[in-house]
Amino acid sequence: MAFSSLFLLNKQYDMLEKIDPDLWEAIVNDPYHKINYENLLIHNPAEIRKEEMNISLQTEPPLLPELLSVENIYIPSSDHSENIRLRVYKPKGKEYLPVFLYFHGGAFIYGTPEQYDFLFFKLAIDSKAVIVSVDYRLAPEHPFPAGMKDGYDALLWLSDFADQIGGDKHFIMIGGSSAGATIAASITHLARDQGKTHIQHQYLLYPPMSTHLETPSMHELANAPMQTRKAAEWMWKHYLQHNLTLPPLYSVPLLSKKFNDLPPATLIVCEADPLKDEGKEYAQHLKKAGVEVSLLEIKGAVHAFDFFPCPLSDAFYTKQVELFNQILYPEQ
């Protein structure tokens, strides 16, 4: 065996050694693991949505708790004829609750709000918050800035009408996972510059933050499960398209030249995720600009680990509820 091949095998083994074994077992046994995400991302990204939908139709949906109401509402869009769908999770019998404006993951290309029902059915109740998940437009059919514009429209709507869904328009936290976290971070920069509304906090789970893809973790973990360097490269190509060489303002958060006056932030990164150093760099930029930041690295975790049922995900959920209560109800 060539030395280079042996070296790569050793690196792969070292990476797998870092991953929590129960998490890895859950990933391998998950039906979505059969989808060849990287290959489809390169050659046929829209096919990912079809394959995910086929699996979801064969999966038993989570039971809706009696204490929770869930509804889809539609709000006007600022730049296209169709309305924007918001999926709203609200604890019953409560009003003027803090609002968590959320953006699902999926490489800017796939994913739906419903994929997070299993999480938000519990989290909305345990955190005593109204969770609003945006069904934003997806690339490559709708490249940047379409998804961000949908999210910003949702933010402005909540700033005026959150009371219509039992929320407090004066307390809006924004966040997301993976590419959704990127969109959330972009919106914080846009909202700061527009000055039309105020975001109380940004909550970012394992976000892709740079098109450069040259951090140590991006090279060391280039072939990590759930997120590879190649997938990150194509994700940005589909999202930015002809603007990839010179990304537009707000599209790539880590390339911003201004980090001051942004909301306090919580950033979650994963030990075995090539994106982790980008998240850490973003946290450092915020700190240098005087923004309050809490940075957590989940040991043994890969990208999107919290989608897979295992003790590590359970422990993180408990930690997440604790974080939400600290952010949303700081005086208690």
Secondary structure, DSSP 8 states (H G I E B T S, - for coil): --HHHHHHHHHHHHHHHHS-HHHHHHHHHSGGGGS-HHHHHHH-HHHHHHHHHHHHHTS------TTEEEEEEEE--SSSSS-EEEEEEEETT--SEEEEEEE--STTTS--GGGGHHHHHHHHHHHT-EEEEEE---TTTS-TTHHHHHHHHHHHHHHHHGGGGTEEEEEEEEEEETHHHHHHHHHHHHHHHH-S----EEEEES----SS--SHHHHHTTT-TT--HHHHHHHHHHHHGGGSSS--TTTSGGG-S--TT---EEEEEETT-TTHHHHHHHHHHHHHTT--EEEEEETT--TTGGGS-SHHHHHHHHHHHHHHHHHH-TT-
